């Protein structure tokens, strides 16, 4: 870590661990939307679902073996990125549909379309997808859907998908297209929309440029020795930094101020120690809040004091955002966007999750504390990075070293393995880069 008051601005060499499609120079292609269905549950994120169908002649089938072929035979490595966003609130959920899940239909493979299948949800929340000439469909479910229905009335939602070299293709479902809407603020929520015309243009998520990446927060953003082979694997912020430089085509400054075991209140001190001038636009990535819950469970008044301590954490989140978003905080006219990651439940909602020193935290308490983070961040129009949802189903921790094969979390059920570092970088990268024009 770097000490407050003497934070250097550093540049790292590129790391080829993330593949995030370049979109800077590409104009989006608006599409007509056939249907959209989203289900949310404020108390049970695992019951969330997202289904979309877009139908438009502008959806052109990629040629087999071309850069936009989503299978492993694609010249650019394949894969697809899918997102749903609310332009008014800034809330975005982005999903990676990797090449390994895609197969081509017809002879040769791909001439009749492409299908994606991930029945075990190993790559994310999307179980299936299909791409044909004139149509695109996707079906996703579970906690990692990561999109909430908390608007009091039906919002305008944008769904976009993109392969390697094509522009983002996007559909927009507005209130006039919604046949049913129930917010999930007090329980189950749902949105159903049909027959949305192609908009003149789409407001897509993602920053058009980044000049400085600032890393704040706790030990999720510092790493602990021994999680990776030899303890030398790249940390998520190094991977993220490399991905941003590759995406935007120029060097991006990196300022790292996160400290191990940091509470949200300590993030305020980290902000105070940042330079007065930074190259804009500035993207601030934060992981903080998990230690607040750990500390709350050790309070003498636990569990009765949990609501007050959760509310206190929420007030500290507001203080952090006030400090970062103060006018001209990093120079005259320098734009700042904050991307705040909540934290994991390594038990996948199964009542208790082990932690440092054998401490057990109830899944409902984790859900409540992450919800507090979510609400505070999105209420300010800033960006939630849904780590709770992204890591759901990928714990496999609590065993003796080394971590279980494929686990995203180390044996302490808190910190990331090498795979976890990559996934953390992907989640922040999806939110920062998005599918902007």
C-alpha positions as CSV (number, residue, x, y, z in Angstrom):
1,X,0.0,0.0,0.0
2,X,1.0,3.6,-0.3
3,X,0.8,6.0,2.6
4,X,-1.6,8.9,2.7
5,X,-0.1,12.1,1.7
6,X,2.6,10.5,-0.4
7,X,0.6,8.5,-2.9
8,X,2.5,7.9,-6.2
9,X,0.8,7.8,-9.5
10,X,2.0,4.6,-11.3
11,X,1.6,2.9,-14.6
12,X,1.8,-0.9,-15.0
13,X,2.6,-2.9,-18.0
14,X,-0.4,-4.6,-19.7
15,X,-1.5,-8.0,-18.5
16,X,-3.2,-10.3,-20.9
17,X,-5.6,-11.8,-18.3
18,X,-8.8,-10.0,-19.3
19,X,-10.5,-9.8,-22.6
20,X,-12.9,-6.8,-22.7
21,X,-14.0,-5.8,-26.2
22,X,-12.9,-2.5,-27.6
23,X,-16.0,-0.3,-28.3
24,X,-14.7,3.3,-28.1
25,X,-15.1,4.1,-31.8
26,X,-18.2,2.1,-32.6
27,X,-21.7,3.6,-32.8
28,X,-24.5,1.6,-31.3
29,X,-27.2,-0.1,-33.4
30,X,-30.7,0.4,-32.0
31,X,-33.0,-2.6,-32.3
32,X,-36.7,-3.3,-31.8
33,X,-37.5,-5.3,-28.7
34,X,-39.9,-8.2,-28.7
35,X,-40.1,-8.9,-25.0
36,X,-38.5,-8.3,-21.6
37,X,-39.2,-10.0,-18.3
38,X,-37.4,-9.2,-15.0
39,X,-38.1,-10.7,-11.6
40,X,-36.6,-9.4,-8.4
41,X,-37.0,-10.2,-4.7
42,X,-35.5,-7.9,-2.1
43,X,-35.2,-10.7,0.4
44,X,-34.1,-13.5,-1.9
45,X,-31.7,-12.5,-4.6
46,X,-31.4,-16.1,-5.7
47,X,-35.0,-15.9,-7.1
48,X,-34.1,-13.1,-9.6
49,X,-34.5,-13.7,-13.3
50,X,-33.9,-11.8,-16.6
51,X,-35.2,-12.8,-20.0
52,X,-35.0,-10.8,-23.2
53,X,-35.9,-11.2,-26.8
54,X,-34.9,-8.7,-29.5
55,X,-36.2,-9.0,-33.1
56,X,-34.9,-6.7,-35.8
57,X,-33.6,-7.1,-39.4
58,X,-30.5,-5.2,-38.2
59,X,-29.3,-8.3,-36.3
60,X,-26.9,-9.8,-38.8
61,X,-25.6,-13.3,-38.3
62,X,-21.8,-13.3,-38.0
63,X,-19.9,-15.4,-40.6
64,X,-18.4,-18.6,-39.2
65,X,-14.8,-18.0,-38.2
66,X,-15.1,-14.2,-38.4
67,X,-14.1,-11.8,-35.6
68,X,-17.8,-11.7,-34.4
69,X,-18.3,-15.5,-34.4
70,X,-19.0,-16.0,-30.6
71,X,-17.6,-19.6,-30.5
72,X,-14.0,-20.7,-29.9
73,X,-13.6,-20.7,-33.7
74,X,-14.1,-16.9,-33.8
75,X,-11.0,-15.0,-35.2
76,X,-11.1,-12.7,-32.1
77,X,-11.5,-15.5,-29.6
78,X,-15.3,-15.5,-29.4
79,X,-17.7,-14.7,-26.6
80,X,-20.3,-12.1,-26.0
81,X,-21.1,-9.4,-23.5
82,X,-24.7,-8.7,-22.5
83,X,-26.0,-5.9,-20.2
84,X,-29.2,-4.4,-18.9
85,X,-29.2,-0.9,-17.6
86,X,-31.4,1.9,-16.3
87,X,-30.0,5.2,-17.8
88,X,-31.9,7.3,-15.2
89,X,-30.4,5.7,-12.1
90,X,-27.1,4.4,-13.7
91,X,-27.8,0.9,-12.4
92,X,-26.2,-1.7,-14.7
93,X,-25.8,-5.5,-14.7
94,X,-23.4,-6.9,-17.2
95,X,-22.8,-10.6,-18.1
96,X,-20.1,-12.4,-19.9
97,X,-21.1,-15.2,-22.2
98,X,-17.7,-16.8,-22.9
99,X,-16.8,-18.6,-26.1
100,X,-16.7,-22.0,-24.4
101,X,-20.5,-22.0,-24.0
102,X,-21.3,-21.2,-27.7
103,X,-21.9,-23.6,-30.5
104,X,-22.7,-23.0,-34.1
105,X,-25.8,-24.5,-35.9
106,X,-26.0,-25.6,-39.5
107,X,-23.3,-26.8,-41.9
108,X,-20.8,-25.3,-41.7
109,X,-21.3,-24.6,-38.0
110,X,-22.7,-21.1,-37.5
111,X,-24.4,-20.7,-40.9
112,X,-27.8,-21.2,-39.2
113,X,-27.1,-19.4,-36.0
114,X,-25.4,-19.7,-32.7
115,X,-26.5,-21.1,-29.3
116,X,-25.2,-20.6,-25.8
117,X,-25.7,-23.1,-23.0
118,X,-24.5,-23.0,-19.4
119,X,-27.0,-25.2,-17.5
120,X,-24.9,-25.3,-14.3
121,X,-24.4,-21.5,-14.4
122,X,-20.7,-21.9,-14.1
123,X,-19.9,-18.8,-16.1
124,X,-22.5,-16.5,-14.7
125,X,-26.3,-16.2,-14.4
126,X,-27.2,-16.8,-18.1
127,X,-28.4,-20.3,-18.7
128,X,-29.0,-19.9,-22.4
129,X,-28.9,-17.6,-25.4
130,X,-29.3,-17.7,-29.1
131,X,-28.3,-15.5,-32.0
132,X,-29.9,-15.9,-35.4
133,X,-30.4,-13.6,-38.4
134,X,-32.9,-11.1,-37.1
135,X,-33.3,-12.4,-33.5
136,X,-31.4,-12.5,-30.2
137,X,-32.7,-14.2,-27.0
138,X,-31.2,-14.7,-23.6
139,X,-32.4,-16.3,-20.3
140,X,-30.6,-15.6,-17.0
141,X,-31.5,-16.4,-13.4
142,X,-30.2,-16.4,-9.8
143,X,-28.5,-14.0,-7.5
144,X,-25.9,-13.1,-10.1
145,X,-28.6,-11.4,-12.3
146,X,-27.6,-8.4,-10.2
147,X,-30.4,-6.1,-11.2
148,X,-33.0,-4.6,-8.9
149,X,-36.5,-3.3,-9.5
150,X,-36.6,-0.5,-6.9
151,X,-38.0,2.3,-9.0
152,X,-41.4,3.5,-7.8
153,X,-42.7,3.4,-11.3
154,X,-41.7,1.5,-14.5
155,X,-38.3,2.7,-15.6
156,X,-36.8,2.8,-19.1
157,X,-34.4,-0.1,-19.5
158,X,-31.8,-0.6,-22.2
159,X,-30.6,-4.1,-23.1
160,X,-27.5,-4.4,-25.2
161,X,-25.2,-7.2,-26.5
162,X,-21.9,-7.2,-28.3
163,X,-19.4,-9.5,-29.9
164,X,-15.8,-8.6,-30.6
165,X,-15.8,-6.1,-33.4
166,X,-19.4,-5.2,-34.0
167,X,-21.0,-2.1,-32.5
168,X,-23.2,-2.6,-29.4
169,X,-26.7,-3.7,-30.5
170,X,-29.3,-2.4,-28.2
171,X,-33.1,-2.3,-27.5
172,X,-34.9,0.1,-25.2
173,X,-38.1,-0.8,-23.3
174,X,-39.9,2.3,-21.9
175,X,-42.9,2.8,-19.7
176,X,-45.2,2.7,-22.7
177,X,-44.1,-0.8,-23.5
178,X,-44.6,-2.1,-20.0
179,X,-47.6,-4.3,-19.4
180,X,-46.9,-5.1,-15.7
181,X,-44.7,-3.5,-13.1
182,X,-44.3,-4.1,-9.4
183,X,-41.3,-2.7,-7.5
184,X,-39.4,-5.0,-5.2
185,X,-38.9,-2.5,-2.5
186,X,-40.9,-4.5,0.0
187,X,-40.9,-8.0,-1.5
188,X,-41.3,-9.6,-4.9
189,X,-41.1,-7.4,-7.9
190,X,-41.5,-7.9,-11.6
191,X,-41.5,-6.1,-14.9
192,X,-43.0,-7.3,-18.2
193,X,-42.7,-5.4,-21.5
194,X,-43.4,-6.2,-25.1
195,X,-43.2,-4.8,-28.6
196,X,-40.8,-1.9,-28.0
197,X,-39.9,0.0,-31.2
198,X,-36.3,0.7,-32.0
199,X,-35.2,3.9,-30.4
200,X,-33.4,6.7,-32.3
201,X,-30.4,5.9,-30.2
202,X,-29.6,4.1,-26.9
203,X,-28.0,5.5,-23.8
204,X,-25.5,2.8,-23.1
205,X,-23.6,2.1,-19.8
206,X,-19.9,2.6,-19.5
207,X,-17.4,5.5,-19.4
208,X,-16.2,7.0,-22.6
209,X,-12.7,7.4,-21.2
210,X,-10.7,7.0,-18.1
211,X,-7.6,9.0,-17.2
212,X,-7.0,7.7,-13.7
213,X,-8.1,4.6,-11.8
214,X,-8.2,5.0,-8.0
215,X,-8.4,1.9,-5.8
216,X,-9.8,2.4,-2.2
217,X,-11.2,0.1,0.4
218,X,-10.2,-3.0,2.4
219,X,-8.1,-6.2,2.0
220,X,-10.2,-7.3,-1.1
221,X,-8.3,-4.6,-2.9
222,X,-4.9,-5.3,-1.4
223,X,-4.6,-9.1,-1.5
224,X,-3.0,-11.3,1.1
225,X,0.2,-13.4,0.6
226,X,-0.2,-17.0,-0.4
227,X,-3.6,-16.9,-2.1
228,X,-2.0,-17.6,-5.5
229,X,0.8,-19.9,-6.6
230,X,3.9,-18.5,-4.9
231,X,1.8,-15.5,-3.7
232,X,2.7,-13.5,-6.8
233,X,-0.3,-13.6,-9.0
234,X,-1.6,-10.2,-10.3
235,X,-4.2,-8.5,-8.1
236,X,-7.6,-7.5,-9.5
237,X,-6.7,-3.8,-9.7
238,X,-3.6,-4.6,-11.8
239,X,-5.7,-6.7,-14.2
240,X,-8.4,-4.0,-14.3
241,X,-5.8,-1.3,-14.9
242,X,-4.4,-3.3,-17.9
243,X,-7.8,-3.9,-19.3
244,X,-8.6,-0.1,-19.1
245,X,-5.4,0.8,-21.0
246,X,-6.2,-1.8,-23.6
247,X,-9.8,-0.6,-23.9
248,X,-9.1,3.1,-24.2
249,X,-5.9,2.9,-26.1
250,X,-3.7,5.1,-23.9
251,X,-1.9,5.0,-20.6
252,X,-4.2,5.2,-17.5
253,X,-2.8,6.4,-14.2
254,X,-3.2,4.1,-11.2
255,X,-3.5,5.4,-7.6
256,X,-3.8,2.7,-5.0
257,X,-4.7,3.6,-1.4
258,X,-6.7,0.6,-0.1
259,X,-5.6,-0.9,3.2
260,X,-6.1,-4.3,4.8
261,X,-9.0,-4.8,7.3
262,X,-10.3,-1.4,6.3
263,X,-13.7,-0.2,7.5
264,X,-15.9,2.2,5.5
265,X,-14.9,5.0,8.0
266,X,-11.3,4.5,7.0
267,X,-12.1,5.0,3.3
268,X,-12.8,8.6,4.2
269,X,-9.2,8.9,5.4
270,X,-8.0,7.2,2.2
271,X,-9.9,9.8,0.2
272,X,-8.4,12.7,2.2
273,X,-5.0,11.3,1.4
274,X,-5.5,11.3,-2.4
275,X,-3.8,13.9,-4.6
276,X,-5.6,17.2,-5.2
277,X,-5.0,16.9,-9.0
278,X,-5.6,13.8,-11.0
279,X,-5.9,13.1,-14.7
280,X,-9.5,12.9,-15.6
281,X,-11.9,11.3,-16.1
282,X,-11.4,9.5,-12.7
283,X,-12.9,6.1,-12.0
284,X,-12.8,5.2,-8.3
285,X,-13.1,1.4,-7.5
286,X,-14.0,0.6,-3.8
287,X,-14.4,-2.6,-1.9
288,X,-15.6,-1.9,1.7
289,X,-18.4,-2.9,4.1
290,X,-17.5,-6.5,4.9
291,X,-15.4,-5.6,7.8
292,X,-18.2,-3.5,9.2
293,X,-20.4,-6.6,9.4
294,X,-17.6,-8.6,10.9
295,X,-17.1,-5.9,13.6
296,X,-20.9,-5.7,14.1
297,X,-21.2,-9.4,14.9
298,X,-18.6,-8.9,17.7
299,X,-20.5,-6.0,19.3
300,X,-21.6,-6.8,22.9
301,X,-25.1,-5.9,21.9
302,X,-25.2,-8.2,18.9
303,X,-27.7,-9.0,17.3
304,X,-29.8,-6.2,18.6
305,X,-27.3,-3.5,17.6
306,X,-27.1,-4.7,14.0
307,X,-29.7,-2.3,12.5
308,X,-28.1,0.8,14.1
309,X,-24.6,-0.3,13.0
310,X,-25.8,-1.0,9.5
311,X,-27.4,2.5,9.4
312,X,-24.1,4.0,10.7
313,X,-22.2,2.3,7.9
314,X,-24.7,3.7,5.4
315,X,-24.0,7.2,6.8
316,X,-20.3,6.6,6.3
317,X,-20.8,5.6,2.7
318,X,-22.6,8.9,2.2
319,X,-19.6,10.7,3.7
320,X,-17.2,8.9,1.3
321,X,-19.4,9.8,-1.7
322,X,-19.6,13.4,-0.5
323,X,-15.8,13.6,-0.3
324,X,-15.2,12.0,-3.7
325,X,-18.0,13.8,-5.6
326,X,-17.2,17.3,-4.2
327,X,-17.0,19.8,-7.0
328,X,-13.5,20.0,-8.5
329,X,-12.1,17.5,-6.0
330,X,-9.4,16.3,-8.4
331,X,-9.1,19.5,-10.5
332,X,-11.4,22.0,-12.2
333,X,-14.0,20.2,-14.3
334,X,-12.5,16.7,-13.7
335,X,-15.4,14.1,-13.8
336,X,-15.5,11.4,-11.1
337,X,-17.5,8.1,-11.2
338,X,-17.5,5.8,-8.2
339,X,-17.8,2.0,-8.6
340,X,-18.5,0.4,-5.2
341,X,-18.4,-3.4,-4.8
342,X,-20.4,-5.0,-2.0
343,X,-19.2,-8.3,-0.6
344,X,-19.7,-12.1,-0.8
345,X,-21.7,-14.7,1.0
346,X,-19.4,-17.8,0.7
347,X,-22.2,-20.0,2.0
348,X,-24.4,-19.1,-1.0
349,X,-27.3,-18.1,1.2
350,X,-27.2,-21.3,3.3
351,X,-27.6,-19.6,6.7
352,X,-24.0,-19.5,8.0
353,X,-20.7,-18.6,6.3
354,X,-17.4,-19.2,8.0
355,X,-14.9,-16.3,8.3
356,X,-11.7,-15.3,10.0
357,X,-11.1,-17.0,13.3
358,X,-14.2,-19.3,12.7
359,X,-16.6,-16.3,13.1
360,X,-20.0,-17.1,11.6
361,X,-22.1,-14.5,9.9
362,X,-25.8,-15.2,9.1
363,X,-26.6,-15.0,5.4
364,X,-29.5,-12.6,6.1
365,X,-27.2,-10.2,7.9
366,X,-24.9,-10.3,4.9
367,X,-27.9,-9.6,2.6
368,X,-29.0,-6.7,4.8
369,X,-25.5,-5.1,4.9
370,X,-24.9,-5.5,1.1
371,X,-28.4,-4.1,0.5
372,X,-27.4,-1.0,2.6
373,X,-24.4,-0.5,0.3
374,X,-26.5,-1.0,-2.8
375,X,-29.1,1.5,-1.7
376,X,-26.7,4.2,-0.6
377,X,-24.6,4.0,-3.8
378,X,-27.4,3.8,-6.3
379,X,-29.3,6.6,-4.5
380,X,-26.5,8.9,-5.4
381,X,-26.5,7.9,-9.1
382,X,-23.2,6.0,-8.7
383,X,-22.4,2.5,-9.8
384,X,-22.9,-0.7,-7.7
385,X,-20.6,-3.6,-8.5
386,X,-22.6,-6.6,-7.4
387,X,-19.9,-8.9,-6.0
388,X,-22.5,-10.7,-3.8
389,X,-24.3,-11.8,-7.0
390,X,-21.2,-12.4,-9.1
391,X,-19.5,-14.7,-6.5
392,X,-22.7,-16.6,-5.6
393,X,-22.1,-20.3,-6.2
394,X,-18.3,-20.0,-6.4
395,X,-17.1,-20.2,-2.8
396,X,-16.0,-23.8,-2.2
397,X,-14.0,-22.5,0.7
398,X,-13.4,-23.5,4.3
399,X,-11.3,-26.5,3.5
400,X,-7.6,-27.0,4.4
401,X,-5.1,-25.4,2.0
402,X,-4.9,-25.3,-0.9
403,X,-8.3,-23.9,-1.9
404,X,-10.7,-26.3,-3.6
405,X,-10.3,-26.5,-7.4
406,X,-12.2,-23.8,-9.2
407,X,-13.0,-21.8,-6.0
408,X,-13.0,-18.1,-6.4
409,X,-12.4,-17.7,-2.6
410,X,-9.4,-18.7,-0.6
411,X,-9.6,-21.1,2.4
412,X,-10.5,-18.1,4.7
413,X,-13.8,-17.7,2.7
414,X,-13.0,-14.0,2.4
415,X,-10.2,-13.2,0.0
416,X,-9.8,-14.1,-3.6
417,X,-7.9,-16.9,-5.2
418,X,-6.2,-16.3,-8.5
419,X,-9.5,-17.1,-10.3
420,X,-11.2,-14.8,-7.9
421,X,-8.9,-11.9,-8.7
422,X,-9.7,-12.3,-12.4
423,X,-13.4,-12.4,-11.7
424,X,-13.3,-9.4,-9.4
425,X,-11.4,-7.5,-12.2
426,X,-14.1,-8.6,-14.7
427,X,-16.9,-7.3,-12.6
428,X,-15.4,-3.9,-12.1
429,X,-14.4,-3.9,-15.8
430,X,-17.9,-4.6,-17.0
431,X,-19.3,-1.7,-14.9
432,X,-16.6,0.8,-15.9
433,X,-16.3,-0.1,-19.6
434,X,-19.8,-1.3,-20.2
435,X,-20.9,-1.2,-23.8
436,X,-20.4,2.4,-24.5
437,X,-20.3,3.9,-28.0
